[in-house]
Amino acid sequence: MKAFPNGEFSKNQGMNLRDYFAAKVMQGIISAIGHKFVEKPDYLEISKESYKFADAMMKARNDS
């Protein structure tokens, strides 16, 4: 399933829903920790955690 099948990303047929969820989670995490309070954030770890949340969201979506 694509997040934007007919919208802004239609030329490449959209970003997948898992990536979209992860991007939203990552946005929230980065907003919550704030760059000015973290000397050297671990971006790879933040990305991995975002995908864990996205996977849980996909599972919840499929289970409902």
Distance bins in CASP14 RR format, pairs under 12 A and 6 or more apart:
PFRMAT RR
TARGET T0000
AUTHOR 0000-0000-0000
RMODE 2
METHOD distances of the structure
MODEL  1
1 13 0 0 0 0 0 1 0 0 0 0 0
1 14 0 0 0 0 1 0 0 0 0 0 0
1 15 0 0 0 0 0 1 0 0 0 0 0
1 16 1 0 0 1 0 0 0 0 0 0 0
1 17 1 0 1 0 0 0 0 0 0 0 0
1 18 0 0 0 0 1 0 0 0 0 0 0
1 19 0 0 0 0 0 1 0 0 0 0 0
1 20 0 0 0 0 1 0 0 0 0 0 0
1 21 0 0 0 0 0 1 0 0 0 0 0
1 58 0 0 0 0 1 0 0 0 0 0 0
1 61 0 0 0 0 1 0 0 0 0 0 0
1 62 0 0 0 0 0 1 0 0 0 0 0
2 8 0 0 0 0 0 1 0 0 0 0 0
2 9 1 0 0 1 0 0 0 0 0 0 0
2 10 0 0 0 0 1 0 0 0 0 0 0
2 12 0 0 0 0 1 0 0 0 0 0 0
2 13 1 0 1 0 0 0 0 0 0 0 0
2 14 1 0 1 0 0 0 0 0 0 0 0
2 15 1 0 0 1 0 0 0 0 0 0 0
2 16 1 0 0 1 0 0 0 0 0 0 0
2 17 1 0 0 1 0 0 0 0 0 0 0
2 18 0 0 0 0 0 1 0 0 0 0 0
2 19 0 0 0 0 1 0 0 0 0 0 0
2 20 0 0 0 0 1 0 0 0 0 0 0
3 9 1 0 0 1 0 0 0 0 0 0 0
3 10 0 0 0 0 0 1 0 0 0 0 0
3 12 0 0 0 0 0 1 0 0 0 0 0
3 13 0 0 0 0 0 1 0 0 0 0 0
3 14 1 0 0 1 0 0 0 0 0 0 0
3 15 1 0 1 0 0 0 0 0 0 0 0
3 16 1 0 0 1 0 0 0 0 0 0 0
3 17 1 0 1 0 0 0 0 0 0 0 0
3 18 0 0 0 0 1 0 0 0 0 0 0
3 19 1 0 0 1 0 0 0 0 0 0 0
3 20 1 1 0 0 0 0 0 0 0 0 0
3 21 0 0 0 0 1 0 0 0 0 0 0
3 22 0 0 0 0 0 1 0 0 0 0 0
3 23 0 0 0 0 1 0 0 0 0 0 0
3 24 0 0 0 0 1 0 0 0 0 0 0
3 54 0 0 0 0 0 1 0 0 0 0 0
3 58 0 0 0 0 0 1 0 0 0 0 0
4 10 1 0 0 1 0 0 0 0 0 0 0
4 11 0 0 0 0 0 1 0 0 0 0 0
4 12 0 0 0 0 1 0 0 0 0 0 0
4 13 0 0 0 0 1 0 0 0 0 0 0
4 14 1 0 1 0 0 0 0 0 0 0 0
4 15 1 0 0 1 0 0 0 0 0 0 0
4 16 0 0 0 0 1 0 0 0 0 0 0
4 17 0 0 0 0 1 0 0 0 0 0 0
4 19 0 0 0 0 0 1 0 0 0 0 0
4 20 1 0 0 1 0 0 0 0 0 0 0
4 23 0 0 0 0 0 1 0 0 0 0 0
5 11 0 0 0 0 0 1 0 0 0 0 0
5 12 0 0 0 0 0 1 0 0 0 0 0
5 13 1 0 0 1 0 0 0 0 0 0 0
5 14 1 0 1 0 0 0 0 0 0 0 0
5 15 0 0 0 0 1 0 0 0 0 0 0
5 16 0 0 0 0 0 1 0 0 0 0 0
5 17 0 0 0 0 0 1 0 0 0 0 0
5 20 0 0 0 0 0 1 0 0 0 0 0
6 13 0 0 0 0 1 0 0 0 0 0 0
6 14 0 0 0 0 1 0 0 0 0 0 0
7 13 0 0 0 0 0 1 0 0 0 0 0
7 14 1 0 0 1 0 0 0 0 0 0 0
7 15 0 0 0 0 0 1 0 0 0 0 0
8 14 0 0 0 0 1 0 0 0 0 0 0
8 15 0 0 0 0 1 0 0 0 0 0 0
8 20 0 0 0 0 0 1 0 0 0 0 0
9 15 1 0 1 0 0 0 0 0 0 0 0
9 16 0 0 0 0 0 1 0 0 0 0 0
9 19 0 0 0 0 0 1 0 0 0 0 0
9 20 0 0 0 0 1 0 0 0 0 0 0
12 19 0 0 0 0 0 1 0 0 0 0 0
14 20 0 0 0 0 1 0 0 0 0 0 0
15 21 0 0 0 0 0 1 0 0 0 0 0
15 22 0 0 0 0 1 0 0 0 0 0 0
15 23 1 0 0 1 0 0 0 0 0 0 0
15 24 0 0 0 0 0 1 0 0 0 0 0
15 54 0 0 0 0 0 1 0 0 0 0 0
16 22 0 0 0 0 1 0 0 0 0 0 0
16 23 0 0 0 0 0 1 0 0 0 0 0
16 51 0 0 0 0 0 1 0 0 0 0 0
16 54 0 0 0 0 1 0 0 0 0 0 0
16 58 0 0 0 0 1 0 0 0 0 0 0
17 23 0 0 0 0 0 1 0 0 0 0 0
17 24 0 0 0 0 0 1 0 0 0 0 0
17 54 0 0 0 0 1 0 0 0 0 0 0
17 55 0 0 0 0 0 1 0 0 0 0 0
17 57 0 0 0 0 1 0 0 0 0 0 0
17 58 1 0 0 1 0 0 0 0 0 0 0
17 61 0 0 0 0 1 0 0 0 0 0 0
17 62 0 0 0 0 0 1 0 0 0 0 0
18 24 0 0 0 0 0 1 0 0 0 0 0
18 25 0 0 0 0 0 1 0 0 0 0 0
18 50 0 0 0 0 0 1 0 0 0 0 0
18 51 1 0 0 1 0 0 0 0 0 0 0
18 52 0 0 0 0 0 1 0 0 0 0 0
18 53 0 0 0 0 0 1 0 0 0 0 0
18 54 1 0 1 0 0 0 0 0 0 0 0
18 55 1 0 0 1 0 0 0 0 0 0 0
18 56 0 0 0 0 0 1 0 0 0 0 0
18 57 0 0 0 0 1 0 0 0 0 0 0
18 58 1 0 1 0 0 0 0 0 0 0 0
18 59 0 0 0 0 0 1 0 0 0 0 0
18 61 0 0 0 0 0 1 0 0 0 0 0
18 62 0 0 0 0 0 1 0 0 0 0 0
19 25 0 0 0 0 0 1 0 0 0 0 0
19 26 0 0 0 0 0 1 0 0 0 0 0
19 47 0 0 0 0 0 1 0 0 0 0 0
19 50 0 0 0 0 1 0 0 0 0 0 0
19 51 0 0 0 0 1 0 0 0 0 0 0
19 54 1 0 0 1 0 0 0 0 0 0 0
19 55 0 0 0 0 0 1 0 0 0 0 0
19 57 0 0 0 0 0 1 0 0 0 0 0
19 58 0 0 0 0 0 1 0 0 0 0 0
20 26 0 0 0 0 0 1 0 0 0 0 0
20 27 0 0 0 0 0 1 0 0 0 0 0
20 50 0 0 0 0 0 1 0 0 0 0 0
20 51 0 0 0 0 0 1 0 0 0 0 0
20 54 0 0 0 0 1 0 0 0 0 0 0
20 57 0 0 0 0 1 0 0 0 0 0 0
20 58 0 0 0 0 0 1 0 0 0 0 0
20 61 0 0 0 0 0 1 0 0 0 0 0
21 27 0 0 0 0 0 1 0 0 0 0 0
21 28 0 0 0 0 0 1 0 0 0 0 0
21 50 0 0 0 0 1 0 0 0 0 0 0
21 51 0 0 0 0 1 0 0 0 0 0 0
21 52 0 0 0 0 0 1 0 0 0 0 0
21 53 1 0 0 1 0 0 0 0 0 0 0
21 54 1 1 0 0 0 0 0 0 0 0 0
21 55 0 0 0 0 1 0 0 0 0 0 0
21 56 0 0 0 0 1 0 0 0 0 0 0
21 57 1 0 1 0 0 0 0 0 0 0 0
21 58 1 0 0 1 0 0 0 0 0 0 0
21 59 0 0 0 0 0 1 0 0 0 0 0
21 60 0 0 0 0 0 1 0 0 0 0 0
21 61 0 0 0 0 1 0 0 0 0 0 0
22 28 0 0 0 0 0 1 0 0 0 0 0
22 29 0 0 0 0 0 1 0 0 0 0 0
22 46 0 0 0 0 0 1 0 0 0 0 0
22 47 1 0 0 1 0 0 0 0 0 0 0
22 48 0 0 0 0 1 0 0 0 0 0 0
22 49 0 0 0 0 1 0 0 0 0 0 0
22 50 1 0 1 0 0 0 0 0 0 0 0
22 51 1 0 1 0 0 0 0 0 0 0 0
22 52 0 0 0 0 1 0 0 0 0 0 0
22 53 1 0 0 1 0 0 0 0 0 0 0
22 54 1 1 0 0 0 0 0 0 0 0 0
22 55 0 0 0 0 1 0 0 0 0 0 0
22 56 0 0 0 0 0 1 0 0 0 0 0
22 57 0 0 0 0 1 0 0 0 0 0 0
22 58 0 0 0 0 1 0 0 0 0 0 0
23 29 0 0 0 0 0 1 0 0 0 0 0
23 30 0 0 0 0 0 1 0 0 0 0 0
23 46 0 0 0 0 0 1 0 0 0 0 0
23 47 0 0 0 0 1 0 0 0 0 0 0
23 50 1 0 0 1 0 0 0 0 0 0 0
23 51 0 0 0 0 0 1 0 0 0 0 0
23 53 0 0 0 0 0 1 0 0 0 0 0
23 54 0 0 0 0 1 0 0 0 0 0 0
23 57 0 0 0 0 0 1 0 0 0 0 0
24 30 0 0 0 0 0 1 0 0 0 0 0
24 31 0 0 0 0 0 1 0 0 0 0 0
24 50 0 0 0 0 1 0 0 0 0 0 0
24 51 0 0 0 0 0 1 0 0 0 0 0
24 53 0 0 0 0 1 0 0 0 0 0 0
24 54 0 0 0 0 1 0 0 0 0 0 0
24 57 0 0 0 0 1 0 0 0 0 0 0
25 31 0 0 0 0 0 1 0 0 0 0 0
25 32 0 0 0 0 0 1 0 0 0 0 0
25 46 0 0 0 0 1 0 0 0 0 0 0
25 47 0 0 0 0 1 0 0 0 0 0 0
25 48 0 0 0 0 0 1 0 0 0 0 0
25 49 1 0 0 1 0 0 0 0 0 0 0
25 50 1 0 1 0 0 0 0 0 0 0 0
25 51 0 0 0 0 1 0 0 0 0 0 0
25 52 0 0 0 0 1 0 0 0 0 0 0
25 53 1 0 1 0 0 0 0 0 0 0 0
25 54 1 0 0 1 0 0 0 0 0 0 0
25 55 0 0 0 0 0 1 0 0 0 0 0
25 56 0 0 0 0 1 0 0 0 0 0 0
25 57 1 0 0 1 0 0 0 0 0 0 0
25 58 0 0 0 0 0 1 0 0 0 0 0
26 32 0 0 0 0 0 1 0 0 0 0 0
26 33 0 0 0 0 0 1 0 0 0 0 0
26 41 0 0 0 0 0 1 0 0 0 0 0
26 43 0 0 0 0 1 0 0 0 0 0 0
26 44 0 0 0 0 0 1 0 0 0 0 0
26 45 0 0 0 0 0 1 0 0 0 0 0
26 46 1 0 0 1 0 0 0 0 0 0 0
26 47 1 0 0 1 0 0 0 0 0 0 0
26 48 0 0 0 0 0 1 0 0 0 0 0
26 49 0 0 0 0 1 0 0 0 0 0 0
26 50 1 0 1 0 0 0 0 0 0 0 0
26 51 0 0 0 0 1 0 0 0 0 0 0
26 52 0 0 0 0 0 1 0 0 0 0 0
26 53 0 0 0 0 1 0 0 0 0 0 0
26 54 0 0 0 0 1 0 0 0 0 0 0
27 33 0 0 0 0 0 1 0 0 0 0 0
27 34 0 0 0 0 0 1 0 0 0 0 0
27 46 0 0 0 0 0 1 0 0 0 0 0
27 47 0 0 0 0 0 1 0 0 0 0 0
27 50 0 0 0 0 1 0 0 0 0 0 0
27 53 0 0 0 0 0 1 0 0 0 0 0
28 34 0 0 0 0 1 0 0 0 0 0 0
28 46 0 0 0 0 1 0 0 0 0 0 0
28 49 0 0 0 0 0 1 0 0 0 0 0
28 50 0 0 0 0 1 0 0 0 0 0 0
28 53 0 0 0 0 1 0 0 0 0 0 0
29 35 0 0 0 0 0 1 0 0 0 0 0
29 38 0 0 0 0 0 1 0 0 0 0 0
29 41 0 0 0 0 1 0 0 0 0 0 0
29 42 0 0 0 0 0 1 0 0 0 0 0
29 43 0 0 0 0 0 1 0 0 0 0 0
29 45 0 0 0 0 1 0 0 0 0 0 0
29 46 1 0 1 0 0 0 0 0 0 0 0
29 47 0 0 0 0 1 0 0 0 0 0 0
29 48 0 0 0 0 0 1 0 0 0 0 0
29 49 1 0 0 1 0 0 0 0 0 0 0
29 50 1 0 0 1 0 0 0 0 0 0 0
29 51 0 0 0 0 0 1 0 0 0 0 0
29 52 0 0 0 0 0 1 0 0 0 0 0
29 53 0 0 0 0 1 0 0 0 0 0 0
29 54 0 0 0 0 0 1 0 0 0 0 0
30 36 0 0 0 0 0 1 0 0 0 0 0
30 37 0 0 0 0 0 1 0 0 0 0 0
30 38 0 0 0 0 1 0 0 0 0 0 0
30 41 1 0 0 1 0 0 0 0 0 0 0
30 42 0 0 0 0 0 1 0 0 0 0 0
30 43 0 0 0 0 1 0 0 0 0 0 0
30 46 1 0 0 1 0 0 0 0 0 0 0
30 47 0 0 0 0 0 1 0 0 0 0 0
30 49 0 0 0 0 0 1 0 0 0 0 0
30 50 0 0 0 0 1 0 0 0 0 0 0
31 37 0 0 0 0 0 1 0 0 0 0 0
31 46 0 0 0 0 0 1 0 0 0 0 0
32 38 0 0 0 0 0 1 0 0 0 0 0
32 41 0 0 0 0 0 1 0 0 0 0 0
32 46 0 0 0 0 0 1 0 0 0 0 0
32 49 0 0 0 0 0 1 0 0 0 0 0
33 39 0 0 0 0 0 1 0 0 0 0 0
33 40 0 0 0 0 0 1 0 0 0 0 0
33 41 1 0 0 1 0 0 0 0 0 0 0
33 42 0 0 0 0 0 1 0 0 0 0 0
33 43 0 0 0 0 0 1 0 0 0 0 0
33 45 0 0 0 0 0 1 0 0 0 0 0
33 46 0 0 0 0 1 0 0 0 0 0 0
33 49 0 0 0 0 0 1 0 0 0 0 0
34 41 0 0 0 0 1 0 0 0 0 0 0
34 46 0 0 0 0 0 1 0 0 0 0 0
35 41 1 0 0 1 0 0 0 0 0 0 0
35 43 0 0 0 0 0 1 0 0 0 0 0
35 46 0 0 0 0 0 1 0 0 0 0 0
38 45 0 0 0 0 0 1 0 0 0 0 0
38 46 0 0 0 0 1 0 0 0 0 0 0
40 46 0 0 0 0 0 1 0 0 0 0 0
41 47 0 0 0 0 0 1 0 0 0 0 0
41 49 0 0 0 0 0 1 0 0 0 0 0
42 48 0 0 0 0 1 0 0 0 0 0 0
42 49 0 0 0 0 1 0 0 0 0 0 0
43 49 0 0 0 0 0 1 0 0 0 0 0
43 50 0 0 0 0 0 1 0 0 0 0 0
44 50 0 0 0 0 0 1 0 0 0 0 0
44 51 0 0 0 0 0 1 0 0 0 0 0
45 51 0 0 0 0 0 1 0 0 0 0 0
45 52 0 0 0 0 0 1 0 0 0 0 0
46 52 0 0 0 0 0 1 0 0 0 0 0
46 53 0 0 0 0 0 1 0 0 0 0 0
47 53 0 0 0 0 0 1 0 0 0 0 0
47 54 0 0 0 0 0 1 0 0 0 0 0
48 54 0 0 0 0 0 1 0 0 0 0 0
48 55 0 0 0 0 0 1 0 0 0 0 0
49 55 0 0 0 0 0 1 0 0 0 0 0
49 56 0 0 0 0 0 1 0 0 0 0 0
50 56 0 0 0 0 0 1 0 0 0 0 0
50 57 0 0 0 0 0 1 0 0 0 0 0
51 57 0 0 0 0 0 1 0 0 0 0 0
51 58 0 0 0 0 0 1 0 0 0 0 0
52 58 0 0 0 0 0 1 0 0 0 0 0
52 59 0 0 0 0 0 1 0 0 0 0 0
53 59 0 0 0 0 0 1 0 0 0 0 0
53 60 0 0 0 0 0 1 0 0 0 0 0
54 60 0 0 0 0 0 1 0 0 0 0 0
54 61 0 0 0 0 0 1 0 0 0 0 0
55 61 0 0 0 0 0 1 0 0 0 0 0
55 62 0 0 0 0 0 1 0 0 0 0 0
56 62 0 0 0 0 0 1 0 0 0 0 0
56 63 0 0 0 0 0 1 0 0 0 0 0
57 63 0 0 0 0 0 1 0 0 0 0 0
57 64 0 0 0 0 0 1 0 0 0 0 0
58 64 0 0 0 0 0 1 0 0 0 0 0
END
